[in-house]
Amino acid sequence: MAKNDNTYSFLDDRGLEVLGEYRIDDVIYDLQGLPAHITISTATAHTSTLWVKKTLTLGEFVKRMRTHSIGSKQGSSWTSGTFRNGKRKNANAEEIGLIVFDSDHGASLDYIISRLKEKGWAALIISTYSDGIRIKKVPKKVWDKQPQNMTPERFLLNLKYSKVVAKDAKISPRSTKEIIYITHNPCPKFRIILFPRRPWKQGDYQNFAEATMVYKAGLVKIANELKVTIDMAAIDLARLFYDPRHPKGQIPESHWVHGKPVEGVWESSVLAETGINSVPDTFLDNLQTKTFETFEELESVVMKIVNDHNFTYEHFFNVGAAIHFETGGSERGLVLFERWASSWESGEHNPNETKRIWKALEVPHVGK
């Protein structure tokens, strides 16, 4: 229950109600081996071109993550790592000291807490902006490819939504020629933040490809052990997270689970454990790490990037940013970006969005 507009109560892992600022006992986190300080990168907007390194005490970090404000989803943002020259780009990732992923498929808070306790891992769990959402948007082109006997409930189950969320799902009469709206039971959505024993460092690996694979495999390993479904398209090195915000009327949740750091998450052995032995978005990584000698070489790499429903908005933005950088924001670069964007396979392409992103990239953004 909300105490007032700025202070929220929640139950910690001992079932005790806590109000206001959460305090972490120094003795507890010293004994458990958690880091005394957390280093992240921050910016005033997800479109910022300069990300500022910021070191916080563990208590300050927890407080930042628990401080929800009412407003739109987009705005001030953070990442779990630091970047060379403050440029948030996969190839520039230097060090990542947190394990962060979102549980978006309906795992309940009680379930997540019970799994964390079973593993003995310390974690911070916070509700995300769309917590409790009751509708799933599906491009009509995707729905039309399903078997004739496909039901909305089975479709959601195939996407690994929980049975509770998917039960009795229906197609909404709001559906259009482009989008199918599936209504379902409230879907819990949480961000899970854990603390590895040691940080991921790009310099610890033979090359960028290995460093990327180990990072992604490490996240998959932890998610598998927690038995939580995560978005495989959202675990890149430069992944950003919006600062906690929620729509008016939504009551945010925040829970701390006592425990120890996660061991062995960034070891090369996780590649064999998870079966990840290649980088899924090789062409995107190549686009973000390579300097191209000719426009044709750039064009060749861009047009090999598959633009389908697995592609997140952040990936979409990153492609535009990379093309803009390589072409100096030229008209020829915009034409290439639009050509690639129009290959979108999972819905109606909006050329105005391509132009909006390109225009935004022309304006310098400074993170604070």
C-alpha positions in Angstrom: 0.0 0.0 0.0 1.2 3.5 -0.7 2.0 5.5 2.4 2.1 8.7 0.2 3.0 9.7 -3.3 6.8 9.1 -2.6 7.0 6.4 0.0 5.9 2.8 -0.5 5.7 -0.1 1.9 6.7 -3.6 1.0 7.5 -6.9 2.7 11.1 -7.9 2.9 12.2 -11.6 2.8 11.5 -12.0 6.5 7.9 -10.8 6.1 8.5 -7.5 7.8 6.9 -4.4 6.5 9.4 -1.7 5.7 8.5 1.9 5.1 10.6 4.6 3.4 14.3 4.3 2.8 15.6 0.7 2.9 18.6 0.3 5.2 21.1 -2.5 4.7 23.0 -3.6 7.8 26.7 -3.2 7.2 27.4 -6.4 9.1 25.0 -8.4 6.9 26.5 -7.4 3.6 30.1 -7.7 4.8 29.4 -11.3 6.0 27.7 -12.2 2.8 30.5 -10.8 0.6 28.3 -8.4 -1.4 30.1 -5.4 -3.0 30.2 -2.2 -0.9 30.0 -0.1 -4.0 28.2 -0.4 -7.4 29.4 1.3 -10.6 26.8 2.0 -13.3 26.5 4.4 -16.2 23.6 7.0 -16.3 22.0 9.4 -18.8 19.1 11.7 -19.0 17.5 9.9 -21.8 17.8 6.6 -23.7 18.9 8.6 -26.8 21.9 10.2 -25.0 25.2 9.9 -26.7 27.2 10.3 -23.6 26.8 8.0 -20.6 28.3 9.1 -17.3 30.1 6.6 -15.0 28.7 6.8 -11.5 29.8 4.9 -8.4 27.2 4.4 -5.6 27.3 2.6 -2.2 25.2 -0.5 -2.2 22.6 1.3 -0.1 22.5 4.2 -2.5 22.1 1.9 -5.4 19.2 0.0 -3.7 17.5 3.3 -2.9 17.9 4.5 -6.5 16.3 1.3 -7.8 13.4 1.6 -5.2 12.7 5.2 -5.9 9.7 5.1 -8.3 8.3 8.2 -9.8 5.0 8.7 -11.7 5.4 9.4 -15.4 6.1 8.0 -18.8 8.3 5.0 -19.3 11.0 6.7 -21.2 13.3 9.2 -19.6 16.4 9.0 -17.4 18.2 5.7 -17.8 21.0 3.5 -16.6 23.1 0.6 -17.6 24.8 -2.1 -15.5 28.3 -1.4 -16.9 30.8 1.2 -18.0 31.8 2.2 -21.5 35.0 3.5 -23.1 34.7 7.3 -23.7 31.2 7.2 -22.3 29.8 5.8 -25.6 27.1 3.2 -24.9 28.0 0.6 -27.5 28.6 -3.1 -27.2 32.2 -2.9 -28.4 32.9 -0.2 -25.8 31.7 -2.2 -22.8 34.6 -2.3 -20.3 33.2 -3.7 -17.1 29.8 -5.0 -15.9 29.3 -5.5 -12.1 25.7 -6.6 -12.0 23.4 -9.3 -13.4 20.2 -7.7 -14.6 17.3 -9.1 -16.5 13.6 -8.8 -16.7 11.0 -11.4 -16.0 8.2 -10.5 -18.4 6.2 -13.7 -18.8 4.2 -13.9 -15.6 6.4 -15.4 -12.9 4.9 -14.3 -9.6 6.9 -12.4 -7.0 6.5 -15.2 -4.5 7.9 -17.7 -7.1 10.9 -15.5 -7.9 11.7 -14.9 -4.2 11.4 -18.7 -3.5 13.8 -19.5 -6.3 16.3 -16.9 -5.1 16.2 -18.2 -1.5 16.7 -21.7 -2.8 19.8 -20.6 -4.6 20.9 -18.5 -1.6 21.5 -15.4 -3.8 21.1 -11.8 -2.7 18.9 -9.9 -5.1 16.8 -6.8 -5.6 13.4 -7.2 -7.3 11.5 -4.3 -8.6 8.3 -4.1 -10.6 8.6 -2.6 -14.1 6.5 0.0 -15.9 4.1 -2.5 -17.5 3.6 -4.7 -14.4 0.1 -6.1 -14.4 -0.5 -5.5 -18.1 -3.5 -7.4 -19.5 -2.9 -7.3 -23.3 -0.4 -8.7 -25.7 0.0 -7.0 -29.1 0.8 -9.4 -32.0 1.5 -8.3 -35.5 -1.3 -9.7 -37.8 1.4 -11.2 -40.1 2.7 -13.3 -37.2 -0.8 -14.4 -36.2 -1.7 -15.4 -39.7 1.3 -17.8 -39.8 -0.1 -19.8 -36.9 -2.0 -23.1 -37.4 -5.7 -22.7 -38.0 -6.5 -24.4 -34.6 -4.3 -22.0 -32.7 -5.9 -20.4 -29.7 -4.8 -17.2 -27.9 -4.1 -19.2 -24.7 -2.0 -21.7 -26.6 -0.2 -18.9 -28.4 0.8 -17.3 -25.1 1.9 -20.6 -23.7 4.1 -21.2 -26.7 5.7 -17.8 -25.9 6.4 -19.2 -22.4 3.9 -17.1 -20.6 2.7 -18.6 -17.3 -0.4 -20.7 -17.3 -2.0 -18.3 -14.9 -1.5 -15.4 -17.3 -2.5 -17.4 -20.4 -5.6 -19.0 -19.0 -8.8 -18.1 -21.0 -7.0 -15.6 -23.1 -9.1 -14.1 -25.9 -8.7 -12.0 -29.1 -10.0 -8.5 -28.4 -12.6 -6.9 -30.7 -10.1 -3.9 -30.8 -7.9 -5.9 -33.2 -7.1 -4.3 -36.5 -5.9 -5.3 -39.9 -2.3 -4.8 -38.7 -2.4 -5.8 -35.0 -4.1 -8.6 -33.1 -4.8 -7.7 -29.4 -4.8 -10.7 -27.1 -6.4 -10.0 -23.7 -5.2 -12.1 -20.8 -5.0 -12.2 -17.0 -2.7 -9.6 -15.3 1.0 -10.3 -16.1 3.5 -9.7 -13.3 6.6 -8.1 -14.6 9.8 -7.7 -12.5 13.4 -6.6 -12.9 15.8 -8.9 -11.1 19.2 -7.5 -10.1 21.8 -9.9 -8.7 25.4 -9.4 -7.6 28.2 -11.5 -9.2 31.3 -12.4 -7.1 33.5 -10.7 -9.7 32.6 -8.3 -12.6 32.5 -9.2 -16.2 35.5 -7.5 -18.0 36.0 -7.5 -21.7 39.7 -7.6 -21.2 39.5 -11.0 -19.5 38.7 -12.8 -22.8 40.6 -13.6 -25.9 38.5 -11.4 -28.2 35.2 -9.4 -28.3 33.2 -12.3 -29.7 34.2 -14.6 -26.7 33.5 -11.8 -24.2 30.1 -11.2 -25.7 29.2 -14.9 -25.7 30.3 -15.5 -22.2 28.3 -12.5 -21.0 25.1 -13.7 -22.7 25.7 -17.3 -21.6 26.2 -16.1 -18.0 22.8 -14.4 -18.0 21.1 -17.4 -19.6 22.8 -19.7 -17.0 21.4 -17.7 -14.1 17.9 -17.4 -15.6 17.9 -21.2 -16.2 18.9 -21.9 -12.6 16.1 -19.6 -11.4 13.7 -21.1 -13.9 12.7 -17.7 -15.1 12.0 -16.9 -18.8 14.0 -13.9 -20.2 14.0 -12.1 -23.5 17.0 -13.4 -25.4 16.9 -10.3 -27.6 17.5 -8.1 -24.6 20.7 -9.3 -23.1 23.4 -7.4 -25.0 26.3 -5.7 -23.3 24.9 -2.2 -23.8 21.4 -2.9 -22.6 19.8 0.1 -21.0 17.2 0.2 -18.3 14.9 3.1 -17.5 14.9 4.5 -14.0 11.9 3.2 -12.0 8.7 4.9 -13.1 5.1 3.8 -13.1 1.8 5.0 -14.5 -0.6 6.9 -12.2 -2.7 4.5 -10.2 -0.1 1.7 -10.3 1.5 0.7 -6.9 5.1 -0.3 -7.5 6.7 -3.2 -5.6 10.3 -3.5 -4.4 11.8 -6.5 -2.5 15.2 -7.2 -1.2 16.3 -10.9 -0.7 19.2 -11.5 1.6 21.9 -13.9 0.3 25.3 -14.2 -1.2 26.9 -13.1 -4.5 26.6 -15.3 -7.5 29.7 -17.5 -8.2 31.2 -18.5 -11.5 28.9 -16.6 -13.8 31.4 -15.1 -16.2 33.6 -18.2 -16.7 34.2 -19.5 -20.2 32.8 -22.9 -19.1 29.2 -21.4 -19.2 29.3 -21.6 -23.0 29.2 -25.4 -22.8 26.7 -25.4 -19.9 24.2 -23.3 -21.8 24.9 -24.5 -25.3 25.7 -20.9 -26.5 28.6 -21.2 -28.8 27.8 -18.4 -31.2 26.6 -14.8 -31.1 23.0 -14.6 -32.2 23.2 -11.0 -33.4 26.6 -11.4 -35.1 25.8 -8.9 -37.8 24.6 -6.3 -35.3 27.7 -6.8 -33.2 29.8 -6.4 -36.4 28.0 -3.2 -37.3 28.7 -1.8 -33.9 32.4 -2.7 -33.7 33.8 -2.4 -37.2 34.9 0.7 -39.1 34.0 0.3 -42.7 36.2 1.3 -45.6 33.4 1.8 -48.1 29.7 2.5 -48.1 29.1 -0.7 -50.0 30.8 -2.7 -47.2 28.5 -1.0 -44.6 25.5 -1.6 -46.7 26.3 -5.3 -47.1 26.5 -5.8 -43.3 23.3 -3.7 -42.6 21.1 -5.6 -45.0 22.1 -9.0 -43.5 20.6 -8.0 -40.2 17.2 -9.8 -39.9 14.6 -7.2 -38.9 11.8 -9.4 -37.4 9.7 -9.7 -34.2 12.8 -10.7 -32.2 14.3 -7.3 -32.8 13.8 -4.9 -29.9 13.3 -1.1 -30.3 16.7 -0.7 -28.7 18.3 -2.8 -31.4 16.4 -0.8 -34.0 17.7 2.4 -32.6 21.3 1.0 -32.4 21.2 0.2 -36.1 20.2 3.7 -36.9 22.9 5.1 -34.6 25.6 3.0 -36.2 24.6 4.0 -39.7 24.4 7.6 -38.7 27.9 7.5 -37.2 29.5 5.7 -40.1 27.9 8.0 -42.8 28.2 11.2 -40.8 24.4 11.6 -40.8 24.3 11.9 -44.6 21.2 11.6 -46.8 22.7 8.4 -48.2 22.9 7.0 -44.7 19.2 7.8 -44.0 18.2 6.1 -47.3 20.1 3.0 -46.1 18.5 3.1 -42.7 15.0 3.5 -44.2 15.7 0.6 -46.7 16.7 -1.7 -43.9 13.8 -0.5 -41.6 11.3 -1.2 -44.4 12.3 -4.9 -44.3 10.4 -5.2 -41.0 8.7 -8.6 -41.2 6.3 -8.5 -38.3 4.0 -5.6 -38.8 3.4 -2.3 -40.6 6.6 -0.2 -41.2 6.4 3.4 -40.1 8.8 5.6 -42.1 8.1 8.6 -39.9 9.7 6.7 -37.0 12.9 6.1 -39.0 13.1 9.8 -39.8 12.4 10.8 -36.1 15.3 8.6 -34.9 17.6 10.0 -37.6 16.7 13.6 -36.6 17.2 12.8 -32.9 20.7 11.5 -33.7 21.6 14.9 -35.1 21.1 16.5 -31.7 23.9 16.0 -29.1 22.6 14.6 -25.8 24.5 14.9 -22.6 23.9 12.5 -19.8 24.0 13.6 -16.2 
